[in-house]
Structure formats: C-alpha cells, structure tokens
Amino acid sequence: MTMSSTSNSSATHGTSTSPFTSRAVRRAAVTVAGAALALGATATTATAAPSTPTASAASSGHTSGPAGLKGVDHAIWVRDVKSVIDGARPYITERTGNARGEKQAIVLDIDNSSLETDFHWAWPTPAIESVLELTRYAHERGAAIFFVTARPGLVEPATSYNLRRVGYPVSGLYVRRLPDLFQDVSAYKTAKRAEIEANGYRIIANIGNNTTDLAGGHADRTFKLPDYDGKLS
C-alpha cells in the first residue's frame, strides 16, 4: 500500500463493477473540471482546510442537480441524514471516551455520504453538515477519519482538495486504482477497511448510503444513510 494523508484507491458509486457507467463519467467529469479550477488557484490552498468550513454553502431549500431531477427533496434528505447521524453521536461519544489506548478510526463513503454530490452542479461540492460535524467531533476526540470511495484514482487530487476545502479532517483517502476497477465495489471497500485495520486501527464506525459501502465487516458498527431505493447511489 502506498498510503499518505491523501492516498490509495476509487471509481463510480454503486453496485456496477464497470468503470464506464454514466454515473462514473458524470462524477469524474465534474470533479476533473473542479480540479482545473482548484489546482489553478494555488498549491498551498489545496493542502490546508479553511478555518471556517463551507458545509452550509447550499441553502436548506436547495433541490437541484441529479437528485432534483429524480424528485429527491434536499430539505427532507438533510433531515433524514441528520436523524441517522444524531443516532450515531452517543455511540461515538461513548467509544471515543473509552479508547483505552486503541487507535480508533471512522470510515466514510464520499458521494451523498460526506459530500452533497447529487444536489449540486457547482464545484467544490458542499459537505453534508451533520456528517461534517460528527467527523470533526470524533477527530477532536482522537479518532482518525478515512474516506473509502469508488471514485477513480484520476480524480484523487480534486477529491482530496474538495474534502479539505469544506472542512473535513482527512487521515487517509482510498480511491480505486486500475486493478480495483475490475473488482466488485463491495469487495474493494471491504479490502480497504481490512487494510486500515492492518495498519493498527480499530474501525469503530463505517458510514455510507449504499449497501456496498457497509457490507463485508471490518467495522464495529455501520450507519446507513438514506439513498431512497438507489436514487442517490
């Protein structure tokens, strides 16, 4: 493994094993376009999170992007996500308060699990505010924050920039390299969690909006965010 604060494996979100689905192409194109803007700003900007996160860049009534076309209401989705995250917080508080020397970690999916991917045409994509708050809280209490995404390695720099730009602590980023693109998404994500554990971490929580984000074990608890029968997957 070649691991750094922004390393490792990604491609499209969902259950398909093909790297060339329309969802993959769309997300990669949007992220690459954003990268051109971001990386053209300054190299130093891309490596430092701002003091004030931009999680609230979208208004609570915002319903556009692919999710809007599918009839998913932004305000309802934000409420439903917050309900899951509010349920997770007492558990995170208890576990991080009783670490007893173990290296704890939280693993998150990115699209519609950490970032509001399907609700915006613009870039960088805003964070999901309740998820951002939970991860910052857990990180302040000593937990490492890892992102395991099905995005391809091509968009790793832009993805890392986006996460940091909106305020996420990033202990590690796993994206799909070429060999991973021909592997089932669920198997790929399970392998990356096993890799994190092999580096000495105890994954206390795994958060995602798709069953492929959560299946396969290697996490003490999983928290499923809404995808409305695959509309946000």
Salt bridges, closest charged atoms under 4 A:
ASP80 OD1 - ARG79 NH2 3.09
ASP86 OD2 - LYS82 NZ 2.81
GLU102 OE2 - ARG95 NH2 3.11
ASP109 OD2 - HIS13 NE2 2.85
ASP109 OD1 - LYS189 NZ 2.96
ASP111 OD2 - ARG27 NH1 3.67
ASP111 OD1 - ARG151 NH2 2.63
GLU116 OE1 - HIS74 NE2 3.00
GLU116 OE1 - HIS120 NE2 2.83
ASP118 OD1 - ARG26 NH2 3.14
ASP118 OD1 - ARG27 NH2 3.07
GLU156 OE1 - ARG177 NH2 2.69
GLU195 OE1 - LYS192 NZ 3.15
GLU197 OE1 - HIS218 ND1 2.53
ASP213 OD2 - HIS13 NE2 3.81
ASP213 OD1 - LYS189 NZ 2.58
ASP220 OD2 - ARG95 NH1 2.85
ASP220 OD2 - ARG202 NE 2.95
ASP227 OD1 - LYS224 NZ 3.47
